[in-house]
Amino acid sequence: MEQARQLMAAAEQMRPLIEQYGPLVKNLPSMWKLYRAMNSTPDGGESSPESPESPEPSERLRPVKKEPLKTSESTPWFPGRIS
């Protein structure tokens, strides 16, 4: 029983870290895809001063879909939490 209390105390101490870095970890796969896409372009993702013309419509980026914000109640604070 004492071990369970110690585990819960440790989980409570880690809660702020998980709340802070959880969204970052959740977005890592999409950030990695973006990083690889930027590195796969011929100019390395930077625009060159030699070509001032605007990009073709097919080359423009699509707007990013925004997800609705989640409340702290709907986001689990501990990976093993059962809601």
C-alpha positions in Angstrom: 0.0 0.0 0.0 2.9 2.3 0.8 4.4 1.7 -2.6 1.1 2.7 -4.3 1.2 6.0 -2.4 4.8 6.6 -3.4 3.9 5.9 -7.0 0.9 8.3 -6.9 3.1 11.0 -5.3 5.7 10.6 -8.1 3.0 10.8 -10.7 1.7 14.0 -9.2 5.2 15.5 -9.3 5.5 14.6 -13.0 2.1 16.0 -13.9 3.3 19.5 -14.8 6.0 18.1 -17.0 3.6 15.9 -18.8 1.1 18.7 -19.3 3.9 21.0 -20.6 5.6 18.6 -23.0 2.6 16.4 -23.9 1.5 18.4 -26.9 5.1 18.6 -28.2 5.4 14.8 -28.0 2.0 14.4 -29.7 3.1 16.6 -32.6 6.5 15.0 -33.1 5.4 12.8 -36.1 4.0 15.8 -38.0 7.0 18.0 -37.2 9.3 15.2 -38.4 7.3 15.0 -41.7 7.6 18.8 -42.1 11.4 18.7 -41.4 11.9 15.9 -44.0 9.8 17.8 -46.5 11.8 21.0 -46.0 15.1 19.1 -46.4 13.9 17.3 -49.6 13.4 20.5 -51.5 16.2 21.3 -54.0 17.1 24.7 -52.4 16.9 23.4 -48.8 13.7 25.2 -48.0 15.2 28.7 -48.4 14.1 31.0 -51.2 16.8 32.2 -53.5 17.2 35.9 -54.3 17.6 35.0 -58.0 13.9 34.0 -58.4 11.7 36.8 -57.2 8.6 35.5 -59.0 5.8 34.0 -56.8 5.2 30.3 -56.7 2.7 28.6 -58.9 -0.7 28.0 -57.3 0.0 24.2 -57.2 3.2 24.9 -55.2 1.5 27.0 -52.5 1.0 25.4 -49.1 -2.5 24.5 -48.0 -3.8 26.0 -44.8 -3.3 23.9 -41.8 -6.4 22.5 -40.1 -6.6 23.7 -36.5 -7.8 21.2 -34.0 -10.2 22.5 -31.2 -8.4 23.1 -28.0 -8.8 20.4 -25.4 -9.4 21.1 -21.8 -7.2 19.7 -19.0 -10.1 17.5 -18.1 -10.1 15.7 -21.5 -6.3 15.4 -21.6 -4.9 12.5 -19.5 -2.2 13.7 -17.2 -0.7 10.3 -16.6 -0.1 7.7 -19.4 -1.6 4.9 -17.3 -4.6 6.9 -16.1 -7.9 5.1 -16.6 -10.8 7.6 -17.2 
